[in-house]
Amino acid sequence: MQYAACAWMIVAVALVGGAGPTPLEGTWEVTELTAYGEKVDPKFFAGTKFVFEKDKLTVVPPNDKQEEFVKRTFTIKLDGKKNPAEVDLTALDGEHKGTTSPGIYELNGDTLRWCQPDGPKTTDRPKTFTSPEKSDTYLFTLKRVAAKPK
């Protein structure tokens, strides 16, 4: 499995839309990740935080020594009226700056599930919360760790 590709998806877990506060505002931590149909060992993402503020996401890696995850920023566009709820994520920096990636999400209390293709090559929105074997679709589970960004 290519964990370097994981960098794009792990930062793709941004779910804040609009200019005002949303139920997603705050800090979330990745607790589980499935990529290319396989569960990823937590040592590759442990401590990675996602800070949601209004329509932006900042991904904060656990340390500067992990090549897989780097600090990144994105904007989010949500459509909670769809089933499953949809999100479009646009990279504000990095290799894929300006690229929009379609995904789906589900919020249940302080647990967030997110499913999205990795990188800009796949433009089809996932239909279910799965990461099929040999696909470039990632499935994340996150837990809220703080109500407001620090």
C-alpha positions in Angstrom: 0.0 0.0 0.0 1.3 3.5 -0.8 1.1 5.5 2.4 2.5 8.6 0.7 -0.8 8.8 -1.2 -2.4 8.8 2.1 -1.2 12.4 2.6 -3.8 13.8 0.2 -6.7 11.9 1.7 -5.9 12.4 5.3 -6.1 16.1 4.8 -9.3 15.6 2.9 -11.3 15.1 6.0 -12.5 18.7 6.1 -16.2 19.1 6.7 -16.9 22.7 7.5 -19.0 24.7 5.1 -20.2 28.3 4.8 -18.8 31.4 6.5 -20.4 30.8 9.9 -19.8 28.3 12.6 -20.9 24.7 12.0 -21.4 21.6 14.3 -18.0 20.4 12.9 -16.0 23.4 14.2 -13.3 22.4 16.5 -10.4 19.9 16.6 -10.8 16.3 15.5 -8.4 13.4 15.6 -8.1 10.5 13.1 -8.8 7.3 14.9 -9.2 4.9 12.0 -8.2 4.8 8.3 -8.9 2.3 5.6 -7.1 2.8 2.2 -7.0 0.7 -0.9 -9.3 -1.8 0.9 -6.9 -2.3 3.9 -6.9 -0.9 7.4 -3.9 1.4 7.9 -1.7 0.9 10.9 -2.4 3.7 13.3 1.4 4.5 13.7 1.1 6.2 10.2 -1.6 8.7 11.3 -1.7 8.7 15.1 -1.9 12.2 16.5 -3.0 13.8 13.3 -5.4 16.6 14.0 -8.0 18.4 11.8 -8.9 21.9 12.9 -12.2 23.1 11.4 -13.0 26.8 11.4 -15.8 28.2 9.3 -15.2 27.1 5.7 -11.6 26.1 6.2 -9.7 23.0 7.4 -6.1 23.0 8.7 -4.4 19.6 9.0 -1.9 19.4 11.8 0.5 16.4 11.6 1.7 14.8 14.8 5.3 15.9 14.1 7.5 17.3 11.4 9.2 14.0 10.7 6.4 12.1 9.1 6.6 12.3 5.3 3.1 11.0 4.9 1.3 13.9 6.5 2.2 17.6 6.2 0.4 20.7 7.3 -2.2 21.7 4.7 -5.3 23.9 4.3 -8.5 23.4 2.4 -11.9 25.0 1.8 -15.1 23.0 2.1 -18.5 23.0 0.5 -21.1 20.9 2.2 -24.5 19.6 1.0 -26.2 18.0 4.0 -29.5 17.6 2.2 -28.1 14.7 0.1 -28.1 11.1 1.4 -25.3 10.5 2.1 -24.3 14.0 2.8 -21.8 15.4 0.3 -18.7 17.5 0.5 -16.4 19.1 -2.0 -12.9 19.8 -0.8 -10.6 22.3 -2.5 -6.8 22.3 -1.8 -5.4 25.8 -0.9 -1.8 24.7 -1.0 0.5 21.8 -1.9 0.9 19.7 -5.0 -2.9 19.6 -5.7 -3.5 23.3 -5.1 -6.8 24.4 -6.7 -8.1 20.9 -7.2 -11.5 20.0 -5.9 -12.2 16.4 -4.7 -15.8 15.0 -4.1 -16.6 13.0 -1.0 -19.3 12.0 1.5 -19.6 12.3 5.2 -21.6 11.3 8.2 -21.7 13.0 11.6 -23.0 11.1 14.6 -22.4 13.1 17.8 -18.6 13.4 18.2 -17.8 10.7 15.6 -17.3 11.7 12.0 -17.0 9.3 9.1 -15.5 10.6 5.8 -15.1 8.8 2.5 -13.2 10.4 -0.5 -11.0 9.4 -3.4 -7.3 10.1 -3.1 -5.9 12.9 -5.2 -7.3 14.6 -8.3 -7.4 11.6 -10.6 -10.8 10.2 -9.5 -13.7 12.7 -9.8 -16.5 10.3 -9.0 -18.1 10.8 -5.6 -18.3 7.7 -3.4 -21.8 6.3 -2.9 -21.1 4.3 0.3 -18.7 4.4 3.3 -16.3 1.8 2.0 -12.8 1.6 0.7 -12.8 -1.2 -1.9 -9.7 -3.2 -2.5 -7.4 -1.7 -5.1 -9.5 1.5 -5.2 -8.2 5.0 -4.4 -11.0 5.6 -2.0 -10.2 6.3 1.6 -12.5 5.9 4.6 -11.7 7.9 7.8 -13.2 7.8 11.3 -12.5 10.9 13.5 -13.3 11.8 17.0 -13.9 15.3 18.3 -11.2 16.3 20.9 -12.0 20.0 21.3 -15.2 22.1 20.6 -13.4 25.2 19.3 -10.2 25.6 17.3 -7.1 26.6 19.3 
